[in-house]
Amino acid sequence: MSTSAQHKIGSGFGATSTAEDVLRGVDLTGKLALVTGGYSGLGLETTRALAKAGARVVVPARRPDTARVALDGVDGVEVDELDLGDLDSVHAFAERFLASGRTLDIVIGNAGIMACPETRVGPGWEAQFATNHLGHFALVNRLWPAIEQGGARVVSVSSRGHQLSGIRWDDIHWRRGYDKWQAYGQAKTANVLFAVRLDALARERGVRAFALHPGGILTPLQRHLAQDEMVERGWIDENGTVLHPERFKTPQQGAATQVWAATSPQLDGLGGLYLEDCDVAEPAGESGPGQMTDGVKPWAVDPAGAARLWDLSAELTGVNAFA
């Protein structure tokens, strides 16, 4: 298990830093970024911040019309259709993008679903693992020619939720005993392992990868949670009022770590790391079942687990740029 490089670098930013703060003085003119889910919640703030700093941003969206409305007035943004839960859709999007002959400087895998009722997609895959991990895995591998040529940074948006579950190797698609929170945890662990393995495979070709926890933010990601469940968790009261605002980031603060991961010169020469609060995270301490703490669990940054998951994902999706 490798948490040896997981130590703060003293970035000067923190939990309250915003995407705009971390981009101050950074000029992204001429850069091309791709942000999945870049039209709501953290993704929207990420797209706005990158575009404001001069980047052109491609936003692949499951609901392109909704995305165009949300992004109206943001300069330098283009929307295309992509459903991460449908590998044919991923393939079609990647073909269209590669046909444009452009290269990518930044790829942010921001889209995701959280704690949904048991749902199956494709050949019966569990939806959170399929959408949050396998869809992004296939997308990055299919876009690899543009990513490699651009020497891109690839950013995988994970969560502290990775602490809820490692990879269930014996039942990765939750055929038995589905638990929506543990399934979410597995998918978020997969997001970190993806970055660990991609960085190991790609660094010699000039591409680096990072994973991160954006912070606790109330966004449309919570759409599958009933109000009484959020009340029970102590997030809101019966009237829907946020109980402990200091425990939650604003969307602008939540977008900061992924924007920092994608652009900061402080990360030059680094990769394969899990970040939080605009810095490299420390290894996580002990926590009880269902409890989460700061930092990253060893199972999420284990190189052997990352290699195993990569090979399994390549087998499931039928695509591997490094084969």
C-alpha positions as CSV (number, residue, x, y, z in Angstrom):
1,M,0.0,0.0,0.0
2,S,1.4,3.4,-1.0
3,T,0.6,6.5,0.9
4,S,4.2,7.6,1.1
5,A,3.9,10.6,-1.2
6,Q,0.6,11.7,0.4
7,H,1.7,14.8,2.3
8,K,0.8,18.4,2.2
9,I,3.0,20.6,0.1
10,G,1.9,23.9,1.7
11,S,0.1,25.4,-1.3
12,G,-1.0,28.5,0.5
13,F,-4.6,27.7,-0.3
14,G,-7.2,26.0,1.9
15,A,-10.8,24.9,2.5
16,T,-12.2,28.4,1.9
17,S,-10.3,29.1,-1.3
18,T,-12.4,29.5,-4.4
19,A,-11.8,28.5,-8.0
20,E,-11.2,32.1,-8.8
21,D,-8.6,32.4,-6.0
22,V,-6.5,29.5,-7.3
23,L,-6.6,30.8,-10.9
24,R,-5.5,34.3,-10.0
25,G,-2.6,35.1,-12.3
26,V,-3.0,31.9,-14.3
27,D,-3.6,32.6,-18.0
28,L,-5.3,29.7,-19.8
29,T,-5.6,31.4,-23.2
30,G,-5.2,28.9,-26.0
31,K,-5.8,25.9,-23.7
32,L,-8.6,23.4,-24.3
33,A,-10.3,21.8,-21.3
34,L,-13.0,19.1,-21.1
35,V,-15.3,18.9,-18.1
36,T,-17.8,16.2,-17.8
37,G,-20.9,17.3,-16.0
38,G,-19.7,20.9,-16.4
39,Y,-23.1,22.4,-16.4
40,S,-24.4,22.0,-12.9
41,G,-23.1,22.2,-9.3
42,L,-19.3,22.0,-9.0
43,G,-18.9,21.3,-12.7
44,L,-20.7,24.6,-13.7
45,E,-18.4,26.6,-11.3
46,T,-15.4,24.8,-12.7
47,T,-16.4,25.6,-16.3
48,R,-17.0,29.2,-15.5
49,A,-13.6,29.6,-13.7
50,L,-11.6,27.9,-16.5
51,A,-13.4,30.0,-19.2
52,K,-12.9,33.2,-17.3
53,A,-9.2,32.4,-17.2
54,G,-9.2,32.2,-21.0
55,A,-9.6,28.4,-21.6
56,R,-12.0,27.0,-24.2
57,V,-14.2,24.4,-22.5
58,V,-15.9,21.4,-24.0
59,V,-18.8,20.2,-21.8
60,P,-20.1,16.8,-22.8
61,A,-23.6,16.4,-21.3
62,R,-26.3,13.8,-21.0
63,R,-28.8,16.6,-21.4
64,P,-27.3,18.9,-24.0
65,D,-30.3,21.3,-24.1
66,T,-30.2,21.7,-20.3
67,A,-26.5,22.3,-20.4
68,R,-26.8,25.0,-23.1
69,V,-29.3,26.9,-20.9
70,A,-27.1,26.6,-17.8
71,L,-24.0,27.8,-19.7
72,D,-25.7,30.6,-21.5
73,G,-23.6,33.7,-21.2
74,V,-20.3,31.8,-20.5
75,D,-17.9,32.6,-23.3
76,G,-15.7,30.0,-24.9
77,V,-17.9,27.0,-24.1
78,E,-19.2,24.3,-26.4
79,V,-21.7,21.5,-25.5
80,D,-21.8,18.0,-27.0
81,E,-23.8,14.9,-26.1
82,L,-22.4,12.2,-23.8
83,D,-24.0,9.6,-21.5
84,L,-21.3,8.1,-19.3
85,G,-23.6,5.1,-18.5
86,D,-23.7,4.2,-22.2
87,L,-20.4,3.0,-23.8
88,D,-21.8,3.5,-27.3
89,S,-22.4,7.1,-26.4
90,V,-18.9,7.5,-25.0
91,H,-17.4,6.0,-28.2
92,A,-19.5,8.3,-30.4
93,F,-18.5,11.4,-28.5
94,A,-14.8,10.5,-28.6
95,E,-15.0,9.8,-32.3
96,R,-16.6,13.3,-32.9
97,F,-14.0,15.0,-30.7
98,L,-11.0,13.2,-32.3
99,A,-12.3,14.0,-35.8
100,S,-12.0,17.7,-34.9
101,G,-8.2,17.2,-34.8
102,R,-7.8,19.1,-31.5
103,T,-5.6,18.2,-28.5
104,L,-6.6,18.5,-24.9
105,D,-4.7,20.3,-22.1
106,I,-7.1,19.5,-19.3
107,V,-9.6,16.7,-18.7
108,I,-11.8,16.8,-15.6
109,G,-14.0,13.8,-14.8
110,N,-16.5,15.7,-12.7
111,A,-19.8,14.1,-13.5
112,G,-21.2,11.5,-11.2
113,I,-24.2,10.1,-9.3
114,M,-24.4,9.5,-5.6
115,A,-26.3,7.0,-3.4
116,C,-28.9,6.2,-6.0
117,P,-31.4,3.3,-5.6
118,E,-30.2,0.1,-7.1
119,T,-30.0,0.8,-10.8
120,R,-28.5,-1.2,-13.6
121,V,-27.0,0.1,-16.9
122,G,-25.4,-1.5,-19.9
123,P,-25.0,-5.3,-19.5
124,G,-26.4,-5.2,-15.9
125,W,-23.6,-3.1,-14.4
126,E,-24.2,-1.2,-11.0
127,A,-24.9,2.3,-12.1
128,Q,-22.6,4.2,-9.7
129,F,-19.6,2.1,-10.6
130,A,-20.5,2.2,-14.3
131,T,-21.2,5.9,-14.6
132,N,-18.6,7.4,-12.1
133,H,-15.8,5.0,-13.0
134,L,-16.2,2.9,-16.1
135,G,-17.7,5.7,-18.2
136,H,-14.7,8.0,-17.4
137,F,-12.3,5.1,-17.9
138,A,-13.6,4.5,-21.4
139,L,-13.7,8.2,-22.2
140,V,-10.1,8.9,-21.2
141,N,-8.8,5.8,-23.1
142,R,-10.8,6.7,-26.2
143,L,-9.6,10.3,-26.1
144,W,-6.0,9.2,-25.4
145,P,-4.5,10.5,-28.7
146,A,-5.8,14.0,-27.9
147,I,-4.7,13.7,-24.3
148,E,-1.2,12.5,-25.0
149,Q,-0.6,15.0,-27.8
150,G,-1.7,17.8,-25.5
151,G,0.4,16.6,-22.5
152,A,-2.8,17.0,-20.5
153,R,-3.5,16.9,-16.8
154,V,-6.3,14.4,-16.1
155,V,-8.3,15.1,-12.9
156,S,-10.6,12.4,-11.4
157,V,-13.2,13.9,-9.0
158,S,-13.5,11.4,-6.2
159,S,-14.8,12.1,-2.7
160,R,-14.2,11.4,1.0
161,G,-16.9,8.8,0.3
162,H,-14.1,6.5,-0.9
163,Q,-13.6,5.8,2.8
164,L,-16.9,3.9,2.9
165,S,-15.7,1.0,0.8
166,G,-12.7,-0.4,-1.0
167,I,-13.3,-2.4,-4.3
168,R,-15.5,-5.4,-3.8
169,W,-13.5,-7.7,-6.0
170,D,-15.8,-10.7,-5.4
171,D,-19.0,-8.7,-6.3
172,I,-18.1,-5.5,-8.1
173,H,-21.6,-4.9,-9.5
174,W,-23.4,-5.5,-6.2
175,R,-25.4,-8.5,-7.3
176,R,-26.1,-9.2,-3.7
177,G,-26.9,-7.0,-0.7
178,Y,-26.9,-3.7,-2.5
179,D,-26.0,-0.8,-0.2
180,K,-26.2,2.6,-1.9
181,W,-23.6,4.3,0.3
182,Q,-21.1,1.5,0.1
183,A,-21.6,1.2,-3.7
184,Y,-20.9,5.0,-3.9
185,G,-17.8,4.4,-1.7
186,Q,-16.6,1.7,-4.1
187,A,-17.1,4.0,-7.1
188,K,-15.2,6.8,-5.5
189,T,-12.4,4.5,-4.5
190,A,-12.3,3.5,-8.2
191,N,-12.0,7.2,-9.2
192,V,-8.8,7.4,-7.1
193,L,-7.3,4.1,-8.2
194,F,-7.9,5.2,-11.8
195,A,-5.8,8.3,-11.4
196,V,-3.1,6.3,-9.6
197,R,-2.8,3.8,-12.5
198,L,-3.2,6.4,-15.3
199,D,-0.4,8.5,-13.8
200,A,1.9,5.4,-13.6
201,L,1.2,4.5,-17.2
202,A,1.2,8.0,-18.7
203,R,3.8,10.0,-16.9
204,E,6.6,9.0,-19.2
205,R,4.5,10.3,-22.1
206,G,4.0,13.7,-20.4
207,V,0.5,13.2,-19.0
208,R,-0.1,13.4,-15.2
209,A,-3.3,12.4,-13.3
210,F,-4.7,13.4,-9.9
211,A,-7.8,12.5,-7.8
212,L,-9.5,14.7,-5.2
213,H,-12.2,15.3,-2.6
214,P,-13.9,18.6,-3.5
215,G,-15.4,19.0,0.0
216,G,-18.9,18.7,1.3
217,I,-21.2,20.8,-0.9
218,L,-25.0,20.6,-1.2
219,T,-25.5,20.4,-5.0
220,P,-27.8,18.5,-7.4
221,L,-25.6,15.5,-6.6
222,Q,-27.9,14.9,-3.6
223,R,-30.9,14.5,-5.9
224,H,-31.4,10.8,-5.0
225,L,-31.6,11.5,-1.2
226,A,-34.9,12.0,0.5
227,Q,-35.2,15.1,2.7
228,D,-35.7,12.9,5.8
229,E,-32.4,11.2,5.1
230,M,-30.5,14.5,4.9
231,V,-32.3,15.5,8.1
232,E,-31.2,12.3,9.8
233,R,-27.6,12.9,8.7
234,G,-27.8,16.3,10.3
235,W,-27.3,18.2,7.1
236,I,-30.6,20.1,7.1
237,D,-33.6,20.7,9.3
238,E,-37.2,19.8,8.6
239,N,-37.6,23.1,6.7
240,G,-34.6,22.4,4.4
241,T,-32.3,24.9,6.1
242,V,-28.7,23.9,6.2
243,L,-27.8,23.2,9.9
244,H,-24.0,23.7,9.9
245,P,-23.1,26.0,7.1
246,E,-19.5,25.9,8.3
247,R,-19.3,22.2,7.4
248,F,-20.3,22.8,3.8
249,K,-18.4,24.6,1.1
250,T,-20.0,26.9,-1.5
251,P,-19.9,25.6,-5.1
252,Q,-17.2,28.1,-5.8
253,Q,-15.1,26.7,-2.9
254,G,-16.0,23.2,-3.9
255,A,-14.7,23.7,-7.5
256,A,-11.4,25.1,-6.2
257,T,-9.5,21.8,-5.7
258,Q,-10.3,20.4,-9.1
259,V,-9.3,23.7,-10.8
260,W,-6.1,23.8,-8.7
261,A,-5.4,20.1,-9.7
262,A,-5.9,20.9,-13.4
263,T,-3.8,24.1,-13.6
264,S,-1.5,24.7,-10.7
265,P,2.3,25.0,-11.4
266,Q,2.7,23.8,-7.8
267,L,1.9,20.3,-9.0
268,D,4.4,20.3,-11.8
269,G,6.4,17.0,-11.6
270,L,3.8,15.4,-9.4
271,G,1.0,12.9,-10.1
272,G,-0.9,9.9,-8.9
273,L,-1.9,11.8,-5.7
274,Y,-5.2,12.4,-3.9
275,L,-5.9,16.0,-3.1
276,E,-8.2,17.9,-0.8
277,D,-8.6,21.6,0.2
278,C,-6.3,22.7,-2.6
279,D,-3.3,20.7,-1.3
280,V,-2.1,17.1,-1.3
281,A,-4.0,15.1,1.3
282,E,-2.4,13.3,4.2
283,P,-3.0,9.6,4.9
284,A,-6.4,9.1,6.7
285,G,-6.5,8.2,10.3
286,E,-8.6,5.4,11.8
287,S,-12.4,5.8,11.6
288,G,-15.3,3.6,12.6
289,P,-17.7,1.9,10.1
290,G,-19.6,4.5,8.1
291,Q,-17.5,7.4,9.5
292,M,-15.3,9.6,7.4
293,T,-12.2,11.7,8.2
294,D,-9.7,13.9,6.5
295,G,-7.2,12.3,4.1
296,V,-7.0,9.2,1.9
297,K,-7.4,5.5,2.9
298,P,-4.5,3.2,1.8
299,W,-6.8,1.0,-0.3
300,A,-7.5,4.0,-2.6
301,V,-3.8,4.7,-3.5
302,D,-2.6,1.1,-3.6
303,P,-0.6,0.6,-6.9
304,A,-1.4,-3.1,-7.0
305,G,-5.1,-2.5,-6.6
306,A,-4.9,0.3,-9.2
307,A,-3.3,-2.0,-11.7
308,R,-5.9,-4.8,-11.0
309,L,-8.8,-2.4,-11.4
310,W,-7.3,-0.9,-14.7
311,D,-7.1,-4.4,-16.2
312,L,-10.6,-5.3,-15.1
313,S,-12.0,-2.0,-16.4
314,A,-10.2,-2.6,-19.8
315,E,-11.8,-6.0,-19.9
316,L,-15.3,-4.7,-19.1
317,T,-15.2,-1.7,-21.5
318,G,-13.2,-3.3,-24.3
319,V,-10.8,-0.3,-24.5
320,N,-7.3,0.2,-23.3
321,A,-5.0,2.8,-24.8
322,F,-1.9,1.2,-23.2
323,A,-2.5,-2.4,-24.4
